[in-house]
Amino acid sequence: MKKILKATLIFLCLSAVILSFASCDKEEGISLKEFNSIETGMTYEEVCDIIGCEGELISSADLNVGSEYASEIYSWKGETGIIGANASVTFQGGKVISKAQFGLE
């Protein structure tokens, strides 16, 4: 049991390090125009194509009752606008179910 716990902790730490490097290659973040182009039902890959980079996974939940119920929330920094401008997109079953933004222009 301790070995499984230790392996899980190592995996989570390595995942966090890898995710910290998965940021936008472009200097800007998400714009309001890009945000408005995101539609319910899109996949994560489709959203990344619109924005031009991957988001930061900020939350993930899987109750092991079927992949259609697994949820993830990704965040992107704002391209311009108010300091702290950002957008977040919620996926369930691999598809956009909601989105929110603050201060995008």
C-alpha positions as CSV (number, residue, x, y, z in Angstrom):
1,M,0.0,0.0,0.0
2,K,2.8,2.4,0.8
3,K,4.5,1.7,-2.5
4,I,1.3,2.5,-4.4
5,L,0.9,5.7,-2.4
6,K,4.5,6.7,-3.0
7,A,4.2,5.9,-6.8
8,T,1.0,8.0,-7.0
9,L,2.7,10.9,-5.3
10,I,5.6,10.7,-7.6
11,F,3.3,10.6,-10.6
12,L,1.3,13.6,-9.4
13,C,4.5,15.6,-8.8
14,L,5.9,14.8,-12.3
15,S,2.5,15.7,-13.8
16,A,2.6,19.1,-12.1
17,V,6.1,19.8,-13.4
18,I,5.1,18.8,-17.0
19,L,1.9,20.9,-16.8
20,S,4.0,23.9,-15.6
21,F,5.8,23.8,-19.0
22,A,2.7,23.5,-21.0
23,S,2.0,27.1,-21.6
24,C,1.4,29.3,-24.6
25,D,4.2,29.5,-27.1
26,K,2.8,32.8,-28.4
27,E,3.5,35.8,-26.2
28,E,-0.2,36.7,-25.9
29,G,-2.9,34.8,-24.2
30,I,-6.5,34.5,-25.1
31,S,-8.4,37.4,-26.6
32,L,-12.1,38.2,-26.3
33,K,-12.6,37.3,-30.0
34,E,-11.0,33.9,-29.4
35,F,-13.1,33.4,-26.2
36,N,-16.3,34.3,-28.1
37,S,-15.4,31.7,-30.8
38,I,-15.5,28.8,-28.2
39,E,-18.8,26.9,-28.4
40,T,-20.5,24.3,-26.3
41,G,-19.6,20.8,-27.5
42,M,-16.1,21.6,-28.8
43,T,-13.2,19.4,-27.7
44,Y,-10.1,20.6,-25.9
45,E,-8.1,20.3,-29.1
46,E,-10.6,22.5,-31.0
47,V,-10.4,25.1,-28.2
48,C,-6.6,25.0,-28.2
49,D,-6.6,25.5,-32.0
50,I,-8.7,28.6,-31.6
51,I,-6.5,30.1,-28.9
52,G,-3.2,28.9,-30.3
53,C,-1.9,27.2,-27.2
54,E,-2.7,24.8,-24.5
55,G,-4.4,25.9,-21.3
56,E,-3.4,25.2,-17.7
57,L,-5.4,22.4,-16.0
58,I,-6.7,24.0,-12.8
59,S,-9.2,21.3,-11.8
60,S,-10.1,17.7,-12.6
61,A,-12.7,15.4,-11.2
62,D,-13.5,11.8,-12.1
63,L,-16.0,9.8,-10.1
64,N,-15.3,6.6,-12.0
65,V,-18.9,6.3,-13.1
66,G,-18.1,6.7,-16.8
67,S,-15.9,9.0,-18.9
68,E,-18.9,11.1,-19.9
69,Y,-18.9,12.4,-16.3
70,A,-15.2,13.2,-16.0
71,S,-14.7,17.0,-15.7
72,E,-11.8,19.3,-16.3
73,I,-11.4,23.0,-16.1
74,Y,-8.6,24.7,-18.1
75,S,-7.5,28.4,-17.7
76,W,-5.8,30.8,-20.1
77,K,-4.3,34.2,-19.3
78,G,-5.8,37.2,-21.0
79,E,-4.0,38.7,-24.1
80,T,-4.9,42.2,-23.1
81,G,-7.2,44.0,-20.8
82,I,-7.4,44.4,-17.0
83,I,-4.5,43.0,-15.0
84,G,-5.5,39.4,-14.1
85,A,-7.7,39.0,-17.2
86,N,-8.3,35.4,-17.9
87,A,-10.7,32.8,-19.3
88,S,-11.6,29.3,-18.1
89,V,-13.4,26.6,-20.0
90,T,-15.1,23.6,-18.4
91,F,-15.1,20.3,-20.2
92,Q,-17.2,17.3,-19.3
93,G,-16.9,14.0,-21.2
94,G,-14.2,15.8,-23.3
95,K,-16.6,18.5,-24.5
96,V,-17.1,22.2,-23.6
97,I,-20.1,22.6,-21.2
98,S,-19.4,26.1,-19.9
99,K,-16.9,29.0,-20.2
100,A,-16.2,32.2,-18.2
101,Q,-13.9,35.2,-18.6
102,F,-12.8,38.2,-16.7
103,G,-11.4,41.4,-18.3
104,L,-10.7,40.2,-21.8
105,E,-10.6,42.7,-24.6
